[in-house]
Amino acid sequence: MNALKIPILATILIQLATLLAARADSTSKPNVLFIAIDDLNDWVGCLDGHPGTETPNIDRLSKKGVLFANAHCQAPICGPSRASVFTGLYPASTGIYLQINDKDIRTSHPLTENCDLLPDYFEAYGYKTMAVGKLYHGGDAAKSFDEYGGRFAWFGPKPEKRFNYNPAWYDHKVGGTQTDWGAYPEKDEDMTDYNSAQWAVEKLKQNYEKPFFLAVGFVRPHVPWYTPAKWFDHHPLDTVQLPPYKADDFDDIPEGVQRVADVPMMPTTEELIEKDQWKKAVQAYLTCITWTDHQVGKVLDTLDQSPYADNTIILLWSDHGYHLGEKNRFAKQAIWERDTRVPLIISGPGIKADRHCDKPVGLIDMYPTLVDLCGLPANSKNEGRSLGPLLENVNTDWTYPSITAYGPVNFSIRSERYRYTRYEDGSEELYDMIEDPNEWTNLASDDRFKTVIAEHRKYIPNNPAPLAPKSSYNINQYFISRLEDWKEL
């Protein structure tokens, strides 16, 4: 062989070996199945949130990994909650407290201009990213996934007229909402989540040269609470149990707190009791949960039958909770337990099965956790923490509370036992979540808890960012009246 060709051949062999090694490293990384569910509170079987819920697929997933039973959102509204998840930043850092268009996330604050959105970070380390349905508030208007399957009919087809609720029927209601409930449409195939599940199923049947990050966003149980009639058969009306309700619950709550939590276009419990609709609304919400659980099951079954079954991390979460009559409200957009507590389950290779963790964690912790589990370099801009230590030992020392913001100056701190909340006007709440899980007795004025309050107060963010200038709207009249003031902070 010509001596001159030997170095050239050696160089080619070295380059080929390098490429093969890089590809082997890439394909050895675990895949990620990222399942988001809209407006799902803790009414899933594994969280014991409601005795009549039917969620066999979410429950079986919890048996395969770790259930974080004290997980909370960072904002009790779709847009800011999801912005926090995908940026890895707190609302108090970015100013994204209220709704914002997905395309404006990157330009809303200097921190978001320089951050890597979650899918972008995985793409930078060799992942193929795919998504379908509701991930950001508008699907993927942020255009951060390699491939986006669409949002289909989004909240689904609309009937010719409302069935049971429309704020326009009431003189004292302000604003609009899609809130309604009933059996509609006729076919499963007309539902957005059916199509999202089918899209994800087809993706899991394909072959990939790269590890993949597949995000699947389900819309129900977001309003309107519609599903085909057959799904209502899972929850016969005479078997539906109502959540706890105390008519004088607000007697020990400052007026300012009530004002912040008021969503004036939504129904109240008292109104639905008067119209004999409370149980029907609860039935419809439970039905929507069962519907979505079935779609989740299709995706999980397909993964189990695929070559990726043993090398895929599954993370299931919801963006925030929802009141279904507790505290005289049918709404999100408050910072009580039912509004912030969400399902969060993580399973996959190397993760111990059938574990239950009561340590307080936040959705903001998902980004650094996935980066950690996939062996990627830590993103130093992430403000959350990897849950890796808790995945290894659910009882490990964990001194970090979960922090939820509602607007620039209302913050709730959830520790392992207590929920402490401070509002803009200085009003405070403190609840012992072990002794008083319904948050019926406000302990903030009880001198015996001064030390507890002081310990929680120190987690209230100092100098929180003002409201992001491109924040678009909020359905709470109190916040609408304050938007301009906050933009000037």
Phi, psi and omega in degrees: 000139177303129183300330182291335183278341183297311178299323180296314179298318179298319180297317180297317180296320178296316179296320179295317179297321179296316180296317180295321179294319180295320180291321178297319179296320182294314183286344179277347178290145179290149171282168178229128170249114191247105187252116179251136180235133188272130173062025178270116177278205183271021178278059172239151187304316185290344177260357179056032182284334178208133185291341184258006183289154182227097184225064185298328184281318174297321181295319180290329175295321180297331179286342182269352184208220182248127174263119176269101189276356180232050182260143186219150177283165178263352173204137186272038179217150186306301188302303182292329177297313182289326176297321178295318179300312189277337175271336186075021184236148178286149172306324180293343177269324186260341186082004179272083180261331184240185185297145178209145177293140182306318184294344180265356183302313185293336184252012185277339186197149178306326180294320181284334177296330185253006181265157173263119174298151187311309179297323180298323181295319179291324177298323182296340180247030167094008181271146167270124182251133182224150180207158175208148176080208187268107175248293166283179181298327181253023182095258172222049176296342175286348178053053183254352179259148175301319185221127179238122186280353177107175181246358177055226183273008178059260181272004174098171180294155181254138175288168181297327177213160180296152179271307192228345181206138172204123181300337179294344178283351185241132180293330186268359180275145181234126177099176181242157178204153174275004185301123176189168180210147179161173181276109183187143354279196183281321190247144175302322185297344179275356182268137180305315185294330175300314182290324177296317179298317180297320179297315180295320178301314180296323179294324180287348178269355183267165179261142182228137175276337178254160168293150183242154171241105183251116180253129182235116183251118179261139186274313179290143016266033170299148176295153359285148182276073179247137164212162173305152189303325185299334181286335176292338178296340178289342184224073179306139187302324183287352178258353185288128177260136180276148178288164182297138179216134181235114188299328181259025184304326186275003184297332181251020180247128179303151182300325180298324178295315181297323181294318180296324185271002182279128176238095200287353176264354184270156177287154172256163178298317181299321179294319181286329174298315181299324182265007180056043182242353185300309182296326180291323178293317177297317177303315182293321178295315178299321179296318178296324177296315179298319177302310182293321177303322179296320178293320175302318180300322178299316181293316180296319179298318181295319177298317180301329183267002185260168175292350184266002188303320186267002182226038181228126173277131177248127176233120179245135183207164171237155187281337177184174179268198185192134174276138177238041178124336175298145179056032174058039182213148170239089186187167165263220171056052169203173183237045166265174187301316183295336180276333187254334184285134185221158170291139173212115183230136177230128176221166178150184183300130178083355180265128183296142184271155171055050177247147183234120184245127180258005179289144180288127179224166180233161175298335179296342180279350184292318181303302181295333178293314180295320177301316180296310184296331182269003176072024178272157176299140180299142175270110186295344181276346179297134179263348174276185181233145174297135177274011180309314179300325179283331174293329178282319181212106186295345181256010181297158179300132182211102188260009186263125175277172172261137185243125179241135179246140172230097190079170187292345190226020176235117185227141176238134181246120181249114175261190182294328183247327191243157166240119176246134181226135174236134184254170184304322183276008180090355177298147181226153171226147172217128180231139172272105189284350174274312181279335187222067185296342179271359180056053181263341184237106180282117185264007188298331181264005181272116184302337180295344185248018180302318181294318178300315180297316180299321179295324181279326181303327185294347178268355175295127183301136173275138178050056179299149181299145174293166181304131179304133188298338181262014174301132192265310185198169174207137186276002176267122185301325179301317182287325177301319182291342184255355187304312183293321178299316184290328179294339181267356182294000000 
